[in-house]
């Protein structure tokens, strides 16, 4: 029996995503991922001062604001070949890492865990048994039987009134749900605790970046944070010590809750290590620069072909020609047109953002996302490529946490689980948790580096840029929580002549490219099980494992009324 299922919109993501799947005999045979909003930020930037781009591109999304600010200033700095003070790097790195940790915690617990956790089933749990199980796995202070009893009572109140609040509209009782009641209760308790813990990461971003979302402290040439050891009007040791306290609290939750929960859920859903493999050409860029030129990084990156770690080719610097020459975008199946023809693929420096809406055509144009490729091939980006790239590069912290996580999964599942299992829907969650643990360690390290450098008397945070006549081109890349983010700028006589953003969700949620090759979502959904077409939970599991952010990939267009809004700068 063949059936077409349309999920529109996919919820528990940022932005508007439509997913269509053709299901035959309980398996997905074809898929279409469609971004339902248009992003015109690139067009807004034409003719503007390059120093303003980071403030505007942050407005691409209300969640991924920091990453666009960082990629944008890096793009302009790269075009000018401008070196920034090392303190500016440390402060940016602290913000980047805190933002990433916040993103990972929220994604797992609040955006995707409910695909695997049956909240209503938790009412059947014995709090004492749940506590005994949780305490056997970690020493987290929130695992007491009193805590679980309190959560069960609170949950019972929701269900008793028929108002599930934040747990409304879940597929409770779905045949694909497998967790025992006690594990469900543990997960619900940690869901609620994560709501509190994630605030520590946001506090770090707010203190260092002046506010969150939409940080205010970065600038082309560094950051706007004056450093001092005594003045109360700038970034002082008092504030930095508060940041250190929050780093410790985040680390406790990540190591004793997040990593453990992902391993436990992965063990109970071991069959999902064989679902969602899809594209195994992986792309990741290095990040957390340790110098002002972008030549040394704490976290390595590169390209892996066909899932084979021995094919790893490292990307080394902000000026790496291998990365710079490899990226291209096609619009054959996208609601755009190119002057050179829609069957062409353009490098971002020559990229065009010209809308051409046709309505949904499953064999024609069907998405507001373009189709990026790396040397002509679609890529998967995100935490899984990041972890695999760091493993291939011999990054010791990644090896430590990946090994520990796979050993814990194997112990709970009572079956050997290796690295190969990561190439899957559930594997993407494990990779994100591993990545989060690595970033937590690096967050503490960057704090130490900043304090040590300040102790030497170096308090510089900014180098003033100058814009020469003529044309300069630059790319700013950043390994954002969802994967490779790159901003590409062409500057002509001090003004922006072209600007293109190639974002992680554009890579992963892309429609078919000029060769009709599917993007990562579409490829990873093939052969996905679907037990109940009326409740396509399994499709959501695979899509959510990428943590879609369609606001980054697209923005809004009213095709019937024309212009939505006009903003005029004073």
C-alpha positions as CSV (number, residue, x, y, z in Angstrom):
1,X,0.0,0.0,0.0
2,X,1.4,3.4,-1.0
3,X,0.5,6.6,0.8
4,X,1.6,10.2,0.7
5,X,2.1,12.0,4.0
6,X,2.6,15.7,4.4
7,X,3.8,17.2,7.7
8,X,3.3,21.0,7.5
9,X,4.6,22.6,9.6
10,X,7.1,20.4,11.4
11,X,7.0,21.7,15.0
12,X,9.5,21.9,17.8
13,X,12.0,23.6,15.4
14,X,12.8,27.2,14.6
15,X,10.9,28.3,11.5
16,X,8.6,26.7,9.0
17,X,9.5,23.3,7.5
18,X,7.3,21.1,5.3
19,X,8.2,17.5,4.9
20,X,6.5,15.2,2.4
21,X,7.1,11.4,2.3
22,X,5.9,8.6,0.1
23,X,5.3,5.5,2.3
24,X,5.1,2.0,0.8
25,X,4.4,-0.9,3.1
26,X,5.4,1.0,6.3
27,X,8.7,2.4,4.8
28,X,9.6,5.8,3.4
29,X,10.5,5.4,-0.3
30,X,10.8,9.1,-1.3
31,X,11.0,12.4,0.6
32,X,10.8,16.1,-0.1
33,X,12.0,18.8,2.4
34,X,10.6,22.2,1.7
35,X,11.5,25.5,3.4
36,X,8.3,27.6,3.5
37,X,9.8,31.1,4.0
38,X,12.1,33.3,1.9
39,X,15.3,34.8,3.3
40,X,16.1,38.2,1.7
41,X,18.7,39.4,4.2
42,X,21.5,39.2,1.6
43,X,19.6,41.7,-0.5
44,X,19.2,44.1,2.4
45,X,23.0,44.2,2.9
46,X,23.9,45.4,-0.6
47,X,25.4,48.8,-0.5
48,X,25.8,48.9,3.2
49,X,28.9,49.4,5.4
50,X,30.5,46.0,6.0
51,X,30.9,46.9,9.7
52,X,27.1,46.9,10.0
53,X,26.6,43.4,8.5
54,X,27.0,41.5,11.8
55,X,24.1,43.4,13.5
56,X,21.8,42.8,10.5
57,X,22.6,39.1,9.9
58,X,21.9,38.3,13.5
59,X,18.3,39.1,12.7
60,X,18.2,36.1,10.4
61,X,17.0,34.1,13.4
62,X,15.9,34.7,16.9
63,X,17.8,31.6,18.2
64,X,21.0,31.4,16.1
65,X,21.9,35.1,16.5
66,X,25.4,34.8,18.0
67,X,26.6,32.4,15.2
68,X,25.7,34.9,12.5
69,X,27.4,37.8,14.3
70,X,30.6,35.7,14.5
71,X,30.5,34.5,10.9
72,X,29.8,38.0,9.7
73,X,32.7,39.7,11.4
74,X,35.0,36.9,10.5
75,X,34.0,37.3,6.8
76,X,34.9,41.0,6.8
77,X,38.1,40.5,8.8
78,X,39.0,37.8,6.3
79,X,38.4,40.1,3.3
80,X,40.7,42.7,5.0
81,X,43.2,40.1,6.3
82,X,42.7,41.8,9.6
83,X,44.3,40.3,12.7
84,X,42.4,40.6,16.0
85,X,43.7,40.7,19.6
86,X,43.9,37.3,21.3
87,X,41.7,38.6,24.1
88,X,38.9,39.2,21.6
89,X,39.2,35.6,20.4
90,X,39.0,34.3,24.0
91,X,35.8,36.4,24.7
92,X,34.2,35.4,21.3
93,X,35.1,31.8,22.0
94,X,33.5,31.9,25.5
95,X,30.3,33.2,23.9
96,X,30.4,30.7,21.0
97,X,30.8,27.7,23.4
98,X,28.2,28.9,25.9
99,X,25.8,29.5,23.1
100,X,26.5,26.0,21.6
101,X,26.0,24.3,25.0
102,X,22.7,26.1,25.5
103,X,21.6,25.0,22.0
104,X,22.5,21.3,22.6
105,X,20.7,21.1,26.0
106,X,17.6,22.7,24.7
107,X,17.6,20.6,21.5
108,X,17.8,17.3,23.2
109,X,15.5,17.9,26.2
110,X,13.0,20.4,24.9
111,X,12.8,19.9,21.1
112,X,13.5,16.3,20.4
113,X,13.3,14.1,23.6
114,X,9.5,14.0,23.4
115,X,9.9,11.9,20.2
116,X,11.4,9.2,22.4
117,X,9.9,9.7,25.8
118,X,6.3,8.8,26.6
119,X,5.3,11.4,29.2
120,X,2.0,9.9,30.1
121,X,3.7,6.5,30.7
122,X,5.8,8.1,33.4
123,X,2.6,8.1,35.7
124,X,3.0,4.3,36.0
125,X,6.6,4.7,37.3
126,X,7.8,3.8,40.8
127,X,9.8,6.9,41.9
128,X,12.0,4.7,44.2
129,X,12.9,2.4,41.3
130,X,13.5,5.3,39.0
131,X,15.8,6.8,41.6
132,X,17.7,3.6,42.1
133,X,18.2,3.3,38.3
134,X,19.3,6.9,37.9
135,X,21.7,6.8,40.8
136,X,23.3,3.6,39.4
137,X,24.2,5.6,36.3
138,X,25.3,8.9,37.7
139,X,25.7,11.0,40.9
140,X,23.5,13.9,39.8
141,X,22.0,15.6,42.8
142,X,18.5,15.7,41.2
143,X,18.1,11.9,41.0
144,X,16.6,11.4,44.5
145,X,13.3,9.5,45.0
146,X,11.8,12.6,46.5
147,X,12.6,14.6,43.3
148,X,11.0,11.9,41.1
149,X,8.0,11.6,43.4
150,X,7.5,15.4,43.2
151,X,7.8,15.3,39.4
152,X,5.3,12.4,39.2
153,X,2.8,14.3,41.4
154,X,3.2,17.5,39.2
155,X,2.7,15.4,36.0
156,X,-0.4,13.7,37.5
157,X,-1.9,17.2,38.1
158,X,-1.4,18.0,34.4
159,X,-3.0,14.8,33.2
160,X,-5.8,14.9,35.7
161,X,-7.0,18.2,34.5
162,X,-6.7,17.2,30.8
163,X,-4.3,20.1,30.3
164,X,-0.8,18.8,29.6
165,X,0.6,22.3,29.1
166,X,4.1,22.0,27.6
167,X,3.5,18.2,27.0
168,X,0.4,18.8,24.9
169,X,0.0,17.1,21.5
170,X,2.6,14.3,22.0
171,X,2.1,10.9,20.4
172,X,1.7,9.3,23.8
173,X,1.1,5.5,23.6
174,X,2.5,5.3,20.1
175,X,3.7,1.8,19.2
176,X,7.2,3.1,18.5
177,X,7.7,4.3,22.1
178,X,9.8,1.8,24.0
179,X,11.0,3.2,27.3
180,X,9.9,1.7,30.6
181,X,7.8,3.9,32.9
182,X,10.8,4.5,35.2
183,X,13.0,5.7,32.4
184,X,10.2,8.0,31.1
185,X,9.9,9.5,34.6
186,X,13.7,10.1,34.8
187,X,13.5,11.8,31.4
188,X,10.6,14.0,32.4
189,X,12.4,15.1,35.6
190,X,15.5,15.9,33.6
191,X,13.4,17.8,31.0
192,X,12.2,20.1,33.8
193,X,15.7,20.4,35.4
194,X,17.2,21.3,32.0
195,X,14.9,24.3,31.8
196,X,16.7,25.7,34.8
197,X,20.2,24.6,33.8
198,X,20.1,26.0,30.3
199,X,19.8,29.5,31.9
200,X,23.4,29.4,33.0
201,X,24.6,29.2,29.4
202,X,22.4,32.2,28.5
203,X,23.8,34.1,31.5
204,X,27.3,33.7,30.2
205,X,26.3,34.9,26.7
206,X,24.5,37.9,28.3
207,X,27.3,39.0,30.6
208,X,30.0,38.8,27.9
209,X,27.8,39.8,24.9
210,X,25.7,42.5,26.7
211,X,22.4,40.7,25.9
212,X,21.0,37.5,24.6
213,X,19.7,36.9,22.0
214,X,21.3,39.4,19.6
215,X,24.7,40.0,21.3
216,X,26.0,43.6,21.1
217,X,29.7,43.3,21.9
218,X,31.4,42.0,18.7
219,X,32.9,44.3,16.1
220,X,35.0,44.0,12.9
221,X,38.4,44.0,14.6
222,X,37.6,42.3,17.9
223,X,35.1,42.9,20.7
224,X,33.8,46.0,22.5
225,X,34.5,44.6,26.0
226,X,37.0,46.8,27.9
227,X,38.9,44.6,30.3
228,X,40.1,45.6,33.8
229,X,40.9,43.9,37.0
230,X,39.3,46.5,39.3
231,X,36.9,48.9,37.5
232,X,33.2,48.1,38.1
233,X,32.1,49.7,34.8
234,X,33.7,47.1,32.5
235,X,34.3,43.3,32.3
236,X,35.9,42.7,35.7
237,X,37.2,39.7,37.6
238,X,34.0,39.7,39.7
239,X,31.9,39.1,36.5
240,X,34.4,36.6,35.1
241,X,34.3,34.7,38.4
242,X,30.5,34.5,38.1
243,X,31.0,33.1,34.6
244,X,33.3,30.5,36.0
245,X,30.6,29.4,38.5
246,X,28.1,29.0,35.7
247,X,30.6,27.0,33.7
248,X,31.0,24.5,36.6
249,X,27.2,24.1,36.9
250,X,26.8,23.5,33.2
251,X,29.6,20.9,33.2
252,X,28.0,19.0,36.1
253,X,24.7,18.7,34.2
254,X,26.3,17.8,30.9
255,X,28.6,15.0,32.3
256,X,26.1,13.6,34.9
257,X,22.8,14.0,33.1
258,X,22.9,14.8,29.4
259,X,25.6,12.2,28.4
260,X,23.9,9.6,30.6
261,X,20.4,10.2,29.3
262,X,21.5,10.1,25.7
263,X,23.3,6.8,26.3
264,X,20.3,5.3,28.1
265,X,17.8,6.3,25.4
266,X,20.2,5.1,22.7
267,X,20.5,1.7,24.4
268,X,16.7,1.3,24.6
269,X,16.3,2.3,21.0
270,X,19.3,0.4,19.6
271,X,17.3,-0.5,16.5
272,X,17.4,3.2,15.5
273,X,21.2,2.9,15.0
274,X,20.1,1.3,11.7
275,X,17.8,4.1,10.7
276,X,18.5,7.6,9.2
277,X,22.0,6.9,7.8
278,X,21.5,8.8,4.5
279,X,24.4,11.0,3.3
280,X,27.7,10.0,4.7
281,X,29.8,12.7,3.0
282,X,30.5,14.9,6.0
283,X,31.7,18.5,6.3
284,X,33.0,20.3,9.4
285,X,35.1,23.4,9.8
286,X,37.7,24.1,12.5
287,X,36.8,26.5,15.3
288,X,37.7,28.1,18.6
289,X,40.7,30.0,17.1
290,X,43.7,30.4,19.4
291,X,45.4,33.2,17.6
292,X,44.4,36.5,15.9
293,X,45.0,35.2,12.3
294,X,42.8,32.1,12.4
295,X,45.7,29.7,11.9
296,X,45.5,27.7,15.1
297,X,42.3,26.1,16.4
298,X,41.3,24.2,19.6
299,X,38.7,22.1,17.6
300,X,39.7,20.6,14.3
301,X,37.6,20.3,11.2
302,X,37.6,18.8,7.7
303,X,35.9,16.7,5.0
304,X,35.1,12.9,5.2
305,X,33.9,10.9,2.2
306,X,31.5,8.0,2.4
307,X,31.7,7.8,6.1
308,X,35.3,6.6,6.1
309,X,37.5,8.3,8.6
310,X,40.7,7.4,6.7
311,X,39.5,9.8,3.9
312,X,39.6,12.8,6.3
313,X,41.1,15.9,4.7
314,X,41.7,18.7,7.3
315,X,40.7,22.3,6.8
316,X,43.4,24.2,8.5
317,X,42.9,28.0,8.5
318,X,40.5,30.8,7.8
319,X,42.2,31.2,4.4
320,X,42.0,27.5,3.5
321,X,41.7,27.3,-0.3
322,X,40.3,23.7,-0.1
323,X,37.2,25.0,1.7
324,X,37.0,28.3,-0.1
325,X,36.9,26.8,-3.6
326,X,34.6,23.8,-2.8
327,X,31.3,25.5,-1.9
328,X,28.6,26.1,-4.4
329,X,24.8,26.5,-4.5
330,X,22.2,25.4,-7.0
331,X,18.5,26.5,-7.5
332,X,17.1,24.0,-9.9
333,X,14.5,22.9,-7.3
334,X,14.5,26.1,-5.3
335,X,12.2,29.2,-5.6
336,X,15.0,31.3,-7.1
337,X,16.4,32.1,-10.5
338,X,20.0,32.6,-11.7
339,X,20.8,34.9,-14.6
340,X,23.1,32.2,-16.0
341,X,20.3,29.6,-15.8
342,X,18.7,27.6,-13.1
343,X,20.6,24.4,-14.1
344,X,23.8,26.1,-12.9
345,X,25.5,26.1,-9.5
346,X,27.1,29.3,-8.4
347,X,30.0,29.9,-5.9
348,X,28.8,32.2,-3.1
349,X,31.0,35.1,-4.2
350,X,28.9,35.1,-7.4
351,X,25.7,34.0,-5.7
352,X,22.3,35.6,-6.5
353,X,19.2,35.9,-4.3
354,X,16.4,36.4,-6.9
355,X,13.0,34.9,-5.8
356,X,11.0,33.0,-8.4
357,X,8.0,31.3,-6.7
358,X,6.1,28.6,-8.6
359,X,4.0,26.8,-5.8
360,X,5.1,23.3,-4.7
361,X,6.2,21.2,-7.7
362,X,7.5,17.8,-6.6
363,X,9.5,17.4,-9.8
364,X,10.3,21.1,-10.2
365,X,10.8,23.9,-7.7
366,X,9.5,23.2,-4.2
367,X,11.6,25.0,-1.5
368,X,12.9,28.4,-0.5
369,X,16.3,26.7,0.4
370,X,19.1,26.6,-2.1
371,X,21.1,23.4,-2.6
372,X,24.7,23.7,-1.4
373,X,27.4,21.2,-2.5
374,X,31.0,20.7,-1.7
375,X,33.0,19.9,-4.8
376,X,29.7,18.9,-6.5
377,X,28.3,16.7,-3.8
378,X,25.7,17.2,-1.1
379,X,27.0,17.1,2.5
380,X,25.7,16.3,5.9
381,X,26.8,18.9,8.5
382,X,26.3,19.1,12.2
383,X,27.4,17.4,15.4
384,X,27.9,14.0,13.8
385,X,30.3,15.3,11.1
386,X,32.0,17.4,13.8
387,X,32.6,14.4,16.1
388,X,33.7,12.1,13.3
389,X,36.1,14.8,12.0
390,X,37.6,15.3,15.4
391,X,38.0,11.6,15.8
392,X,39.7,11.4,12.5
393,X,42.0,14.2,13.5
394,X,43.0,12.4,16.7
395,X,41.4,14.9,19.0
396,X,41.9,13.3,22.5
397,X,38.9,14.8,24.4
398,X,36.5,13.7,21.6
399,X,38.0,10.2,21.7
400,X,37.6,10.1,25.4
401,X,33.9,11.1,25.4
402,X,33.0,9.1,22.3
403,X,34.6,6.0,23.8
404,X,32.9,6.5,27.2
405,X,29.5,7.1,25.6
406,X,29.6,4.0,23.4
407,X,30.8,1.9,26.3
408,X,27.9,3.1,28.5
409,X,25.4,2.4,25.7
410,X,26.9,-1.1,25.3
411,X,26.7,-1.8,29.0
412,X,23.0,-0.7,29.2
413,X,22.0,-2.5,26.0
414,X,24.1,-5.6,26.9
415,X,25.5,-5.6,23.3
416,X,28.6,-4.1,21.8
417,X,27.9,-0.7,20.1
418,X,30.7,0.9,18.1
419,X,31.4,4.1,16.1
420,X,29.5,2.7,13.1
421,X,26.3,3.2,15.1
422,X,26.8,6.9,15.0
423,X,25.8,7.0,11.3
424,X,22.1,7.1,12.2
425,X,19.2,9.0,13.6
426,X,20.0,8.1,17.3
427,X,23.7,8.4,16.5
428,X,23.2,12.1,15.8
429,X,21.9,12.6,19.3
430,X,24.9,10.8,20.8
431,X,27.3,12.9,18.7
432,X,25.6,16.1,19.9
433,X,26.1,15.0,23.5
434,X,29.7,14.1,22.9
435,X,30.3,17.4,21.2
436,X,28.6,19.2,24.1
437,X,31.0,17.5,26.6
438,X,34.0,18.5,24.5
439,X,32.8,22.1,24.3
440,X,32.1,22.2,28.0
441,X,35.8,21.3,28.7
442,X,36.9,23.9,26.1
443,X,34.7,26.5,27.7
444,X,36.6,26.1,30.9
445,X,39.9,26.2,29.1
446,X,39.1,29.4,27.2
447,X,38.2,31.0,30.5
448,X,41.6,30.0,31.9
449,X,43.4,31.4,28.8
450,X,41.6,34.7,29.1
451,X,42.5,35.1,32.8
452,X,46.1,34.1,32.2
453,X,46.5,36.6,29.4
454,X,45.0,39.4,31.5
455,X,47.4,38.5,34.3
456,X,50.3,39.3,31.9
457,X,48.9,42.8,31.6
458,X,47.5,42.4,28.1
459,X,44.0,44.0,28.1
460,X,43.6,44.8,24.4
461,X,40.4,43.7,22.7
462,X,40.1,45.7,19.4
463,X,42.1,46.5,16.3
464,X,40.6,49.3,14.1
465,X,39.8,48.2,10.5
466,X,40.5,50.3,7.4
467,X,38.9,49.7,4.1
468,X,41.0,50.2,1.0
469,X,39.8,51.2,-2.4
470,X,38.9,48.5,-4.9
471,X,37.5,45.0,-4.3
472,X,38.1,42.6,-1.4
473,X,36.4,39.2,-0.9
474,X,36.3,37.2,2.3
475,X,34.6,34.2,3.9
476,X,33.8,33.8,7.6
477,X,33.1,30.3,8.6
478,X,32.0,29.0,12.0
479,X,31.2,25.5,13.3
480,X,27.8,26.5,14.7
481,X,25.8,24.1,16.9
482,X,23.9,22.8,13.8
483,X,27.0,22.6,11.6
484,X,29.0,24.5,9.0
485,X,28.0,28.2,8.7
486,X,29.7,30.4,6.2
487,X,29.2,34.1,5.3
488,X,30.7,35.3,2.0
489,X,31.2,39.0,1.3
490,X,32.4,41.0,-1.6
491,X,33.4,44.6,-0.6
492,X,33.8,47.2,-3.3
493,X,35.2,50.7,-2.4
494,X,34.2,50.2,1.3
495,X,30.6,49.0,0.6
496,X,29.0,45.5,0.4
497,X,28.7,44.5,-3.3
498,X,27.5,41.0,-2.6
499,X,26.7,38.9,0.4
500,X,25.7,35.3,0.7
501,X,25.0,33.1,3.8
502,X,25.3,29.4,3.5
503,X,23.9,28.0,6.7
504,X,23.8,24.5,8.3
505,X,20.1,23.9,7.7
506,X,20.5,25.0,4.1
507,X,23.1,22.1,3.7
508,X,20.9,19.6,5.5
509,X,17.4,20.5,4.5
510,X,18.3,21.3,0.9
511,X,16.0,20.2,-2.0
512,X,17.5,18.2,-4.8
513,X,20.4,19.9,-6.5
514,X,21.2,20.6,-10.2
515,X,22.1,16.8,-10.5
516,X,18.8,15.9,-8.7
517,X,20.8,14.5,-5.8
518,X,18.7,14.7,-2.5
519,X,19.8,16.8,0.5
520,X,20.6,15.2,3.9
521,X,17.0,15.3,5.3
522,X,15.6,13.7,2.1
523,X,18.3,11.0,1.9
524,X,18.2,10.2,5.7
525,X,14.4,9.7,5.6
526,X,14.7,6.9,3.0
527,X,13.6,3.5,4.4
528,X,12.5,5.2,7.6
529,X,9.8,3.1,9.3
530,X,6.3,4.6,9.7
531,X,4.0,2.5,12.0
532,X,1.0,4.8,11.8
533,X,0.6,7.2,8.9
534,X,-1.8,9.4,11.0
535,X,1.0,9.8,13.6
536,X,4.3,9.9,11.7
537,X,6.4,10.0,14.8
538,X,9.3,8.2,13.2
539,X,9.6,10.8,10.4
540,X,9.8,13.5,13.1
541,X,12.5,11.6,15.0
542,X,14.9,11.6,12.0
543,X,14.1,15.2,11.0
544,X,14.4,16.5,14.7
545,X,17.8,14.7,15.0
546,X,19.3,17.4,12.9
547,X,17.7,20.3,15.0
548,X,16.3,22.2,12.0
549,X,16.5,26.0,12.0
550,X,14.5,27.1,9.0
551,X,14.6,30.7,10.1
552,X,18.3,30.7,9.3
553,X,17.8,29.0,5.9
554,X,14.9,31.2,4.8
555,X,12.7,34.2,5.7
556,X,9.2,35.5,4.7
557,X,7.6,36.4,1.4
558,X,3.9,37.2,0.7
559,X,3.3,36.0,-2.8
560,X,-0.3,37.4,-3.1
561,X,0.1,40.8,-1.5
562,X,3.6,41.6,-2.7
563,X,5.7,43.7,-0.3
564,X,5.3,42.8,3.3
565,X,7.2,45.6,5.0
566,X,9.7,48.3,4.0
567,X,12.3,49.4,6.5
568,X,14.1,52.7,5.8
569,X,17.4,53.5,7.6
570,X,17.6,57.1,8.9
